[in-house]
Amino acid sequence: MTTLPTQDEIVAQIRKVSADDIFGFETGDLLEWLDFDHAKEFLKPDANEAKWNENFKVLTLESIMSMMLGYMDFAWSKANGFRGLSAGRSISHYTAWTWLAGETELSAYCDNDDNYQHYGKEILVKICEHYGWDYKQWDDGVRSNGDE
């Protein structure tokens, strides 16, 4: 059984990744699953609790899996299109989402720059295979790092 992180564990993960997360993609993906009391240290001082609570998401395995699967088409379109920044952002999302899903080893794999080849396609393949999704429906089969 997968164990999802607690609010305190998500806060600790944000603190851990935020220094290297220069665009804030991973941090933002983690932050949105926090309740206001846990999120407020990362928010602007005038953040509105009622407004935050309107958008608060309850972390469940189903909700995070739905998010990951729903984003896969977009992620593959960026990798297939050699869209460097967008493809990299997709991998940042999956680094956070797999961690939230309790898959710390898969998240570490996603976060390892040595695994980022072909605009993240090998990482996307690994994620798809891990969750039993047929990556071939999205993968155009082309492998390039843009230097050919």
N, C-alpha and C positions, 0 to 999 in steps of 0.2 A: 504494500500500500504506500502510495506517495504521500509524503508529509509536506504540506505547504508551509512556507515561512510565516512566523508570527509578525505582528506589527513591529515589535522591537527588532526582530531579525531583518526586516526590510529597512528600517532606519539604519542599522549597522551596515547593511550592504550599500546603501546610498553613500554613507560616509566613506566607505572603502573605495567605491568606484568614482566618486565625483571629481577627484583630482585629475584623473586621466580622461575623463569624459568631457572633452573640450567643447563639444557642441551640446551636451546635456541630453542626448537622446536616451541613453540608458537610464540616467537619473530620472528623467521625466516619466519613463515607463514604469519605474519602481514607485515613484511618488504618487501616481494616480490611484494606487491601491491602499494608501494610508488614510486613516481617519484624520480629522482635523488636528486633534491633540498630538498625534505623532508627526504630522506633516508640517505643523506651524514653524518649526525651526528652519525649514527650508523655503518658506514663503516670505513674501514681502510683509513688512510689519503691519500694513493696513489690510491684510487679507481678511476676507469676510467669511466667517465660519458657516453661516447659513448658505451662502453661495457655494462654498466648498462641499457642504453636505448634499447639495442638490445633484452633484456630479460624482459623489463617492461611489466607488465600485466595491462590491464584496468579492474578495478573492476566493474563487472556487476552481477546482481543476477543470470543470466544464467551461467556465468563463474564459480562462486563460487558453485552453485548447481551441476554443472557438475563435478567439482573437488570432492565434497563431495560424490556424488553417485559413481563416478569412484573409489574411495578409499575404499568404504564400503566392498567389497569382501576381500581386504587385511586386513582391520581392524578385520573383523569377523574371518578370518583365524588365526590371532594371538590370539584372545580371545579364540577361540575353541581349539587352541593348547597350551593353558596355558603359553604363551610366555610373561612373566611379563613386561620386559622393552619395548618390541615392542608393546604390548597391551596398555601400559601406554602412549607410544608415539602417538599411534593412537588417544587416547582420548585428548591429548594435541593439536593435529591437529584439531580435531573437536571443541575444545574449541575456538580456533582462528577462524576457518571457520564459525561457527555459529554466532560468534560475528560480523564478516565481513558481514554476510548475514542479519544483523540487528536484530538478535534473541538474545537479551541480556539476557533474562531470561533463555533460553535454554543453552546459553553459561555458565551462572553462575551455572546451574545444572551440566553441564559437568565438571566444574572446582571444584566442591564440593567433597572433598575426601570422605565424608560420602556416596556418591552415587557410589563410585568405588568399586563394588563387582563383583566377578566372572570374573575377568580380563576385567572389563569394559562392560560386556554384557548388564547390565541393562541400562547403558547410551546409548549404541548403539541401544537398543530397543526403548528407548525414542526418539532418533533422528529419527529413521526410522518411528515410528508412527507419529511424528510431521510432517514429510514431505510426508507421505503417501506411504512409501516404505515397502514392505512385508519383514520384518526381518527374517521370517521363512525360506526363501530361503537360508540364510546364517547360521542361528543358528542351532547348532547340538543338542540343548536341554539340554546339560549337564551344571550343575551349580556347580562349585567348586571354592574355594579360595586357593586350593593347600594344605590345612591343613587337609584334610580328610584322 
